[in-house]
Amino acid sequence: MQFTEREIMNRIKRINLQFIIEMKRLSQLSPAVVKANTGCDDRTIQLMKDIKEENIMKLAEEGNNTLLVSQWNHELIKKLTEDNLDVVEFELLADSARG
């Protein structure tokens, strides 16, 4: 199935928002729990904690969350995608875009 560039961008924004919300939820846990369950390093955990609730929708609207997504540990992203086909499709799109 072929998507237009606009459809892909809208889909990526929606998926990125899911990542941000999940990161925010994880950031409420203790750093030790997050590290044990995701393998995140301290810098990534701090990134999650720095996401302010009021900025979540703003980031999604601007599509300006690529930097945040790119800095998340790949293993964490893999855990988040295990039961979410849309996010798996996003990973495939991202992989194909990289070459």
C-alpha positions in Angstrom: 0.0 0.0 0.0 1.4 3.4 -1.0 1.1 6.5 1.1 1.4 10.1 0.1 4.2 12.1 1.7 1.5 14.0 3.7 -0.1 10.8 4.9 3.3 9.5 6.0 4.1 12.7 7.9 0.7 12.7 9.7 1.2 9.0 10.6 4.7 9.7 11.9 3.5 12.7 14.0 0.8 10.5 15.5 3.2 7.7 16.3 5.8 10.1 17.7 3.1 11.4 20.0 2.5 7.9 21.2 6.2 7.6 21.9 6.3 10.9 23.8 3.3 9.9 26.0 4.8 6.5 26.8 8.1 8.2 27.6 6.4 10.6 29.9 4.6 7.6 31.6 7.9 5.8 32.0 9.6 8.9 33.4 7.3 8.8 36.4 8.9 5.5 37.5 12.2 5.5 39.4 15.3 5.7 37.2 16.4 2.3 38.5 13.2 0.6 37.4 13.3 2.3 33.9 17.0 1.3 33.5 16.3 -2.3 34.6 13.3 -2.7 32.2 14.5 -0.8 29.2 18.3 -0.6 29.3 18.1 3.2 28.9 21.2 5.2 30.0 21.0 8.0 32.5 21.0 10.7 29.7 17.9 9.1 28.0 16.1 8.8 31.4 16.8 12.5 32.0 15.5 13.4 28.5 12.2 11.6 29.4 11.9 13.5 32.7 12.5 16.8 30.9 9.4 16.4 28.7 6.8 18.8 30.1 3.2 17.9 29.9 2.2 21.2 28.2 4.8 20.6 25.5 3.6 17.2 24.4 0.8 18.4 22.1 2.9 21.4 20.9 5.7 19.0 19.9 3.2 16.7 18.1 1.6 19.7 16.3 4.9 21.0 15.1 6.2 17.5 14.2 9.3 18.7 16.1 9.9 15.6 18.1 12.3 13.8 15.8 15.3 14.8 18.0 13.7 13.2 21.1 12.8 10.0 19.2 16.3 9.7 17.7 17.9 10.0 21.2 15.8 7.2 22.7 17.5 3.9 23.2 16.7 1.5 20.4 15.9 -1.4 22.8 13.3 0.8 24.5 11.7 1.6 21.2 11.7 -2.1 20.4 9.9 -2.9 23.7 7.3 -0.2 22.9 6.6 -1.6 19.5 6.1 -5.3 20.4 2.3 -5.0 20.4 1.8 -2.0 18.2 1.8 -2.6 14.5 1.6 1.1 13.6 4.8 1.7 15.5 6.5 -1.3 13.8 5.4 0.1 10.5 6.9 3.4 11.5 10.2 1.7 12.3 10.2 0.1 8.9 9.5 3.4 7.2 12.3 5.0 9.2 14.7 2.2 8.3 13.9 2.4 4.6 14.3 6.2 4.7 17.8 5.8 6.2 18.8 3.8 3.1 
